[in-house]
Amino acid sequence: MSMHRKTITLTEQQDDWVKAQIESGHFGNDSEYIRDLIRRDQQAKQRLAMLRQALVEGESSGNPKPLDISAIKAAGRKRIKAVD
């Protein structure tokens, strides 16, 4: 994978935060920390996209069926007994 150099500007508070993360041993240098932030942002966006897709699928699946609480409890009790 090729690497590209970027120049960023941070406030003093942000720079102190990055330095603290490195000094605590979580990251070896500024670049590792920034790359980790980018990876986490990408993962969060992917999870959000998946959640939105699930919501669309749920909404398009039709009207919900009424819940039968007694049947749900009975099924749960049956599963618990099967584990014991």
Phi, psi and omega in degrees: 000130180279149181252146179237134180276134177232148174248128179235158178243129181240153171288167179299319179298316179296318179297318177298322180296313179299315179299319179296322179296322180288315181296331180284352178091001180290331183219152181278331181198177182302318183297318179299318181295313180297318179296322177296317177300318180295316178301315180297321178296318178298317179296318180297318179295322179294317178297320179296318178297319179294319178296316178298320178296319178297322177296318178298315180297319179297316180294326182272000182278356177108185181288144179289152176272147179296144179279139174250094185301321180298318180293322179295315179297318180297318179296321178295316178298321179297318179294321179295317179296325180294330180284324181290000000 
